[in-house]
Every structure is written in C-alpha cells, then in structure tokens.
Amino acid sequence: MSPQPLHDRVVLLTGASRRLGIGAAIARRLAADGAGLLLHGWPPHDAEQPWGADPHGAEVLRDELRVNGSHVELVEVDLAEPGAPQFLVDAARAAFGHVDAVVANHARSSARSLEQLTAEELDLAYAVNTRATLLLAQAFAAQHDDARPGGRLLWFTSGQHHGAMPGELPYAASKAALHELTRSLAVHLAPRGITVNCVDPGPTDTGYADDALRASVAAASPGGRWGTPADAARLVAWLLGDEAAWVTGQTVASDGGWSSR
C-alpha cells in the first residue's frame, strides 16, 4: 500500500488564489497525501477586498507543488459565470482523466448590512457561493465513476448558524444555503458512494485581520488562538480519505471550541 492516503485520487479544489489562505493550505496537504490537483483561483475578487490580491499567488503555489513532485494544474475563471463550474470539471477530466473529489473552498466576501444591500450584490453572492457550488456538484456527479473509491464532495460554510453576522448579509445568506443543502445532497448521492460534507472553519487567520481584531478573537476563543489554514486542511484531508467513508451529511466545525462558547 502507498503511505499516501490519497494516492491516485484527483481533487478539484476551488479558491486557491492566496498563499496565506485556506485553499493553499488544503492544496499543500492534499499534494503531500498523494492527490493530483486541479487548482482554481480568481485573483480579481481578492483585489476588490481590503486584504488585496496575492499577485501570481496561485501560479507560485502550483509551481511549488510541482517541484515537490505533485501533478498540479491551474485554471483561473470567474465562478460568477454560469458555465464556469462545468468548465472546471471538464478541465480536470482533460488533465487527469477523472475527478474523484471536489473541494469547493471558494467564496465571495460581502460586507453589507441591511441598509447597504443591493440586488446586484445579493445576486453575485448567491451566484458564486451557492449556485456555482451546486453546479460544481452537478458536473462532478455526472462524470463520477461509481466504481472508483473515494467519491467526495466537500464545501464550506461560515458561522452564521452559531452567531449573528448582521454586517455580512449576502455572504451569510449564501453560505447558510450550503449548510442547509448538505444533508439533502448527501442523501441523494450516498447510493453512488459519494459523501457530501460541509466544513465550518471558524475564525481563521488568513491575513485579513488587524491587530485589534486578532487579539479580541484570540481572547474570546476557548483555545486561546485563531484557527490556522492548516487546521482546516487537516480536517479536509481526513474527510477526503477512506477513514471518513461512513461520514456524510455533516457540518463539521474545526474551530477550537469557538462555536461551543
């Protein structure tokens, strides 16, 4: 047996534009575990945010993993486009021949309160966070070879089901939809050997927080610190592996007890 638990598995991983982000940490962990990777990124989204883009971050990540011996491809496409999910699955199949798992880590951030809401921003948040994720699930399931082991569909929610997020309504609404859809998709795909799970990573230090926020969140956390991208990556790697084959329909918090306060 290979010591790499994901040897010969192919994973389509979205949201890997920033080297400090959760997506990059997941990519490094899955590559170390033997997976082939189709990475997705969309730097223009990050360029619109306060933390800014990581110029050429996805390309550097891809090259880093290739130097270490992993088969990694990269596609940059806007998941607000309706055809983008199918395009990504087709690209992964062209590069690897099959896709065993999808990790939908991408997200459109949106700091809008009730008074700041616009129809355009609501539509964009749902298009990227909810619609694109469901269309990825559809495209992945349509091509999945049920005879292959390790069929996995994994996506991310936020903490909207644990505490109020009044200043991020489009984001919270679109992520809440994924949270609630997890069980329905899990039941639908279980007969095909595909598990469906959702990860809530809690407050995670990906370089966006200032010193005051970093200190206040750490002080309020039962674990005394923020989560790291590597914390989320460890959970993702386990859920993609054979030991998690009987886990489906779950939303799992990897947050150091944050949601249990």
Secondary structure, 3 states (H helix, E strand, C coil): CCCCCCCCCEEEECCCCCCCCHHHHHHHHHHHCCCEEEEEECHHHHHCCCCCCCCCHHHHHHHHHHHCCCCEEEEECCCCCCCHHHHHHHHHHHHHCCCCEEEECCCCCCCCCHHHCCHHHHHHHHHHHHHHHHHHHHHHHHHCCCCCCCEEEEEECCCCCCCCCCCCHHHHHHHHHHHHHHHHHHHHHHHHCEEEEEEECCCECCCCCCHHHHHHHHHHCCCCCCECHHHHHHHHHHHHCHHHCCCCCCEEECCCCHHHC
